[in-house]
Amino acid sequence: MLNLVLALLSGVVGALIVAVMPKVRNRIRNLVVLLFTILGAVFSWRVALLVFAGKNIKIAGEFAGFSWSINPDPLGVIFALIASSLWIFAAVYSFGYMEGKHNQRTYYTFLLLALSVTLGVAFSGNLVALYLFYELLTLVTYPLVIHERSPEAMKSGKKYILYSLSGAGVILIAIVITYSLAGNLDFAGNAILAGSTGSGLNLLLALFIIGFGVKAALMPLHGWLPGAMVAPTPISALLHAVAVVYSGAYGIVRVVYSVFGHELVRQLSFSRIMPWVIAFTILMGVIIAARQNVLKRRLAYQTISHLSYILLGVFTFQPWGLAGAIMHMISYSTLKVSLFFCAGIISEQTGEKNIDRMRGIGWLLPKTMVALSVAALGMIGTMPLNTFWGKYYLMKGSVEGGMWPLAVVLVISGIINAYCFIPVIVDAFRGEKVQGDTEKGSKVNLMLAPTLLLSMVSILIGLWPGIVWPGVEAVVNWFF
């Protein structure tokens, strides 16, 4: 229990220290941020090892007459490990990216708070706790979205709040209905609604999917996400690959497997509609991405597409499909964070944001473009990158579930992803070679180091998927 408490409090304590620290040198504040980010990851890993060993860790109480609990299971700890580990990379990258920028105290305070809240979402043991942390995540990430305080940032922040709180309101209605039907909201044991009957279950499932689908950027609920690109690049990376979007996808996985149970969901007519909504989102997201000229916006729409890979695996209702979903959660996050980091380096070091102005930029930023090339190949789903395995298991689960057209959707998506990135990589190394020291200096080194390391991690997992397979297998066994 102590490890669980320390994991949840690491970010909060670090945020409080940063918030009340007198004006000090950036190096001291950065050390505090790094220390508590690492502590959050260390204690999350300790919790994960205990859960994988079969230990039950639980904290429970009451809130406004409703029981809440923090009770991590294999699915929750996988999400927690992804978030806490990548938060370290984002923190180090931030030290370089934010150097010389304004409002750094506010930035790092909410960066640390968001870590604790994200872990709260992951470790939630029932719907009450999940809802509370899910709502809180919107509030602590809002100051990061509007960090620049520009008119564009404020407009995007309003849209983010409107979408997120509306989605959470729908979830609250669904939770009340669930409690009236089952009298129980805990994830432990059998699915909450296992054995329930009635046509109203279709509406209930729809409410949950709509509510969590906002943060999961399921079309047409995705409108907030491209605008959130106005946030600083490290925050864009966390919003689009870890904290917010994964909270939505994680919520949908929870609903299907912990609230309804896959046996019940597959009997509902609404569940037969969802795979095609997901397929539409996969294809439209990447098609719109291919039409974007601003690199971060292209990455944003590609996020919409790749998040639905995870949901596709969930709605196959097959062990291989769920394995593909979890594998993709792990793999996609490392590559997408790396892509955003590359976009940030390009913008900071050259001032370029538009793809059509990046011709020859590879000669100025060779290491950055190598990292971008690696991540781009991963987005396509090629070997030896880690996303190959998630895509393979998703296709296998689709075929086993009698949904072979979904496997075709994944193939088509990969082809369009290639169209999104291959020309960018080729153009980056075309034209006259330009000499320069654009990748030298402590600032760019702090941004480049985590970017290159994530690329190496992605290749390592691709070549040796057995590193993460025990965690994937634990989730599948938990629900099947």
Backbone hydrogen bonds, N-H to C=O, Kabsch-Sander energy under -0.5 kcal/mol:
donor,donor_aa,acceptor,acceptor_aa,energy
5,V,1,M,-2.4
6,L,2,L,-2.7
7,A,3,N,-2.2
8,L,4,L,-2.1
9,L,5,V,-2.0
10,S,6,L,-1.6
11,G,7,A,-0.6
12,V,8,L,-0.5
13,V,9,L,-3.1
14,G,10,S,-2.3
15,A,11,G,-2.5
16,L,12,V,-2.3
17,I,13,V,-2.2
18,V,14,G,-2.4
19,A,15,A,-2.5
20,V,16,L,-1.8
21,M,17,I,-1.2
28,I,25,R,-1.0
29,R,25,R,-1.5
30,N,26,N,-2.8
31,L,27,R,-1.9
32,V,28,I,-1.9
33,V,29,R,-2.4
34,L,30,N,-2.8
35,L,31,L,-2.6
36,F,32,V,-2.2
37,T,33,V,-1.9
38,I,34,L,-2.5
39,L,35,L,-2.3
40,G,36,F,-1.9
41,A,37,T,-1.7
42,V,38,I,-3.0
43,F,39,L,-2.6
44,S,40,G,-1.5
45,W,41,A,-2.5
46,R,42,V,-2.0
47,V,43,F,-2.1
48,A,44,S,-2.5
49,L,45,W,-2.4
50,L,46,R,-1.7
51,V,47,V,-2.4
52,F,48,A,-3.0
53,A,49,L,-1.2
54,G,51,V,-1.8
55,K,50,L,-2.5
57,I,55,K,-0.6
58,K,56,N,-0.5
59,I,70,I,-2.3
61,G,68,W,-2.3
63,F,66,F,-3.7
66,F,63,F,-2.1
68,W,61,G,-2.5
70,I,59,I,-3.5
71,N,69,S,-0.6
71,N,123,F,-1.4
77,V,73,D,-2.5
78,I,74,P,-1.8
79,F,75,L,-1.8
80,A,76,G,-2.3
81,L,77,V,-2.6
82,I,78,I,-2.2
83,A,79,F,-2.4
84,S,80,A,-2.9
85,S,81,L,-1.9
86,L,82,I,-2.1
87,W,83,A,-1.7
88,I,84,S,-0.8
88,I,85,S,-0.7
89,F,85,S,-0.9
90,A,86,L,-2.3
91,A,87,W,-2.3
92,V,88,I,-2.3
93,Y,89,F,-2.4
94,S,90,A,-2.1
95,F,91,A,-1.5
96,G,92,V,-1.0
96,G,93,Y,-0.6
97,Y,93,Y,-2.7
98,M,94,S,-3.1
99,E,96,G,-0.8
101,K,98,M,-2.5
107,Y,103,N,-2.1
108,Y,104,Q,-2.7
109,T,105,R,-2.1
110,F,106,T,-2.2
111,L,107,Y,-1.9
112,L,108,Y,-1.9
113,L,109,T,-2.0
114,A,110,F,-2.4
115,L,111,L,-1.1
116,S,112,L,-1.6
117,V,113,L,-2.3
118,T,114,A,-2.3
119,L,115,L,-2.1
120,G,116,S,-1.8
121,V,117,V,-2.1
122,A,118,T,-2.1
123,F,119,L,-2.6
124,S,120,G,-0.7
124,S,121,V,-0.7
125,G,69,S,-3.4
126,N,69,S,-0.7
127,L,185,L,-2.1
130,L,126,N,-2.1
131,Y,127,L,-2.5
132,L,128,V,-2.3
133,F,129,A,-2.5
134,Y,130,L,-2.3
135,E,131,Y,-2.5
136,L,132,L,-2.3
137,L,133,F,-2.2
138,T,134,Y,-1.0
138,T,135,E,-0.5
139,L,135,E,-1.4
140,V,136,L,-2.3
141,T,137,L,-1.6
142,Y,138,T,-1.4
145,V,141,T,-2.0
146,I,142,Y,-2.0
147,H,144,L,-1.0
149,R,146,I,-1.8
154,M,150,S,-2.7
155,K,151,P,-2.2
156,S,152,E,-2.4
157,G,153,A,-2.5
158,K,154,M,-2.1
159,K,155,K,-1.9
160,Y,156,S,-2.4
161,I,157,G,-2.6
162,L,158,K,-2.7
163,Y,159,K,-2.7
164,S,160,Y,-2.5
165,L,161,I,-2.8
166,S,162,L,-1.7
167,G,163,Y,-2.4
168,A,164,S,-2.4
169,G,165,L,-2.0
170,V,166,S,-1.8
171,I,167,G,-2.0
172,L,168,A,-2.2
173,I,169,G,-1.8
174,A,170,V,-2.0
175,I,171,I,-2.5
176,V,172,L,-2.3
177,I,173,I,-2.1
178,T,174,A,-2.4
179,Y,175,I,-2.6
180,S,176,V,-1.9
181,L,177,I,-1.6
182,A,178,T,-2.8
183,G,179,Y,-2.2
187,F,125,G,-2.8
188,A,125,G,-0.6
192,I,258,S,-2.1
193,L,259,V,-3.5
194,A,191,A,-1.5
196,S,193,L,-2.4
201,L,198,G,-1.5
202,N,199,S,-1.3
203,L,199,S,-0.7
204,L,200,G,-2.1
205,L,201,L,-2.6
206,A,202,N,-2.2
207,L,203,L,-2.3
208,F,204,L,-2.1
209,I,205,L,-2.6
210,I,206,A,-2.6
211,G,207,L,-2.6
212,F,208,F,-2.7
213,G,209,I,-2.0
214,V,210,I,-0.9
214,V,211,G,-0.6
215,K,211,G,-0.5
216,A,212,F,-1.8
217,A,214,V,-1.2
218,L,213,G,-2.5
221,L,218,L,-3.2
225,L,222,H,-1.9
227,G,223,G,-0.6
228,A,224,W,-1.2
228,A,225,L,-0.6
229,M,226,P,-1.4
230,V,227,G,-1.5
231,A,228,A,-1.8
235,I,232,P,-0.8
236,S,232,P,-2.3
237,A,233,T,-2.4
238,L,234,P,-1.9
239,L,235,I,-3.2
240,H,236,S,-2.5
241,A,237,A,-1.3
242,V,238,L,-1.7
243,A,238,L,-1.5
245,V,239,L,-1.9
246,Y,242,V,-0.6
247,S,243,A,-1.3
248,G,244,V,-1.6
249,A,245,V,-2.2
250,Y,246,Y,-3.1
251,G,247,S,-2.1
252,I,248,G,-1.8
253,V,249,A,-2.2
254,R,250,Y,-2.5
255,V,251,G,-2.3
256,V,252,I,-2.4
257,Y,253,V,-2.5
258,S,254,R,-3.0
259,V,254,R,-1.5
260,F,255,V,-2.6
261,G,256,V,-1.1
265,V,261,G,-2.4
266,R,262,H,-1.9
267,Q,264,L,-1.1
268,L,264,L,-0.6
268,L,265,V,-1.5
271,S,268,L,-0.7
272,R,268,L,-0.6
272,R,269,S,-1.0
273,I,269,S,-0.6
273,I,270,F,-1.0
274,M,270,F,-1.5
276,W,273,I,-1.0
277,V,273,I,-1.5
278,I,274,M,-2.9
279,A,275,P,-2.3
280,F,276,W,-2.2
281,T,277,V,-2.1
282,I,278,I,-2.5
283,L,279,A,-2.2
284,M,280,F,-3.0
285,G,281,T,-2.3
286,V,282,I,-1.4
287,I,283,L,-2.2
288,I,284,M,-2.6
289,A,285,G,-1.8
290,A,286,V,-1.9
291,R,287,I,-0.6
291,R,288,I,-1.0
292,Q,289,A,-1.7
295,L,353,K,-2.6
298,R,294,V,-2.1
299,L,295,L,-2.2
300,A,296,K,-1.9
301,Y,297,R,-2.3
302,Q,298,R,-1.8
303,T,299,L,-1.7
304,I,300,A,-1.5
305,S,301,Y,-1.5
306,H,302,Q,-2.7
307,L,303,T,-2.5
308,S,304,I,-0.9
308,S,305,S,-0.5
309,Y,306,H,-0.7
310,I,306,H,-0.8
310,I,307,L,-0.7
311,L,307,L,-1.2
312,L,308,S,-2.4
313,G,309,Y,-1.9
314,V,310,I,-1.6
315,F,311,L,-2.0
316,T,313,G,-0.9
317,F,314,V,-1.1
318,Q,313,G,-0.5
322,L,318,Q,-2.5
323,A,319,P,-2.5
324,G,320,W,-2.3
325,A,321,G,-2.1
326,I,322,L,-2.5
327,M,323,A,-2.6
328,H,324,G,-2.4
329,M,325,A,-2.0
330,I,326,I,-2.0
331,S,327,M,-2.6
332,Y,328,H,-2.7
333,S,329,M,-1.1
334,T,330,I,-1.1
335,L,331,S,-1.6
336,K,332,Y,-3.0
337,V,333,S,-2.0
338,S,334,T,-1.5
339,L,335,L,-2.2
340,F,336,K,-2.3
341,F,337,V,-2.4
342,C,338,S,-2.2
343,A,339,L,-2.3
344,G,340,F,-2.3
345,I,341,F,-2.2
346,I,342,C,-2.5
347,S,343,A,-2.2
348,E,344,G,-2.7
349,Q,345,I,-2.8
350,T,346,I,-2.0
351,G,346,I,-0.7
351,G,347,S,-1.3
352,E,346,I,-0.8
355,I,293,N,-3.8
357,R,354,N,-1.4
358,M,355,I,-1.9
360,G,427,D,-2.6
361,I,358,M,-1.9
362,G,428,A,-2.7
363,W,360,G,-1.3
363,W,428,A,-0.6
364,L,360,G,-0.5
364,L,361,I,-0.6
365,L,361,I,-2.2
369,M,365,L,-2.4
370,V,366,P,-1.9
371,A,367,K,-2.2
372,L,368,T,-2.4
373,S,369,M,-2.2
374,V,370,V,-2.3
375,A,371,A,-2.3
376,A,372,L,-2.6
377,L,373,S,-2.3
378,G,374,V,-1.7
379,M,375,A,-2.0
380,I,376,A,-1.4
381,G,377,L,-1.2
382,T,377,L,-1.9
385,L,382,T,-1.7
386,N,458,S,-0.7
388,F,385,L,-1.5
389,W,386,N,-1.0
390,G,386,N,-0.9
391,K,387,T,-2.2
392,Y,388,F,-2.3
393,Y,389,W,-2.6
394,L,390,G,-2.2
395,M,391,K,-2.2
396,K,392,Y,-2.3
397,G,393,Y,-2.7
398,S,394,L,-2.2
399,V,395,M,-2.2
400,E,396,K,-2.4
401,G,397,G,-1.9
402,G,399,V,-1.6
403,M,398,S,-3.1
406,L,403,M,-1.9
407,A,403,M,-0.6
407,A,404,W,-0.8
408,V,404,W,-1.4
409,V,405,P,-1.9
410,L,406,L,-1.7
411,V,407,A,-1.6
412,I,408,V,-2.6
413,S,409,V,-2.6
414,G,410,L,-2.0
415,I,411,V,-1.8
416,I,412,I,-2.2
417,N,413,S,-2.4
418,A,414,G,-1.8
419,Y,415,I,-1.7
420,C,416,I,-1.7
421,F,417,N,-1.5
422,I,418,A,-2.5
425,I,421,F,-2.2
426,V,422,I,-2.5
427,D,423,P,-2.7
428,A,424,V,-1.5
429,F,425,I,-0.7
429,F,426,V,-1.1
430,R,427,D,-1.5
435,Q,433,K,-0.5
440,K,437,D,-1.6
445,N,441,G,-2.0
446,L,442,S,-2.0
447,M,443,K,-1.1
448,L,444,V,-2.9
449,A,445,N,-2.5
451,T,447,M,-0.9
452,L,448,L,-2.7
453,L,449,A,-2.2
454,L,450,P,-2.1
455,S,451,T,-1.5
456,M,452,L,-2.0
457,V,453,L,-2.4
458,S,454,L,-2.2
459,I,455,S,-1.9
460,L,456,M,-2.5
461,I,457,V,-2.6
462,G,458,S,-1.9
463,L,459,I,-2.4
464,W,460,L,-2.2
467,I,464,W,-1.9
468,V,465,P,-1.2
469,W,465,P,-1.5
471,G,468,V,-0.7
472,V,468,V,-1.7
473,E,469,W,-3.2
474,A,470,P,-2.0
475,V,471,G,-1.7
476,V,472,V,-2.2
477,N,473,E,-2.7
478,W,474,A,-1.5
479,F,475,V,-1.5
480,F,476,V,-2.0
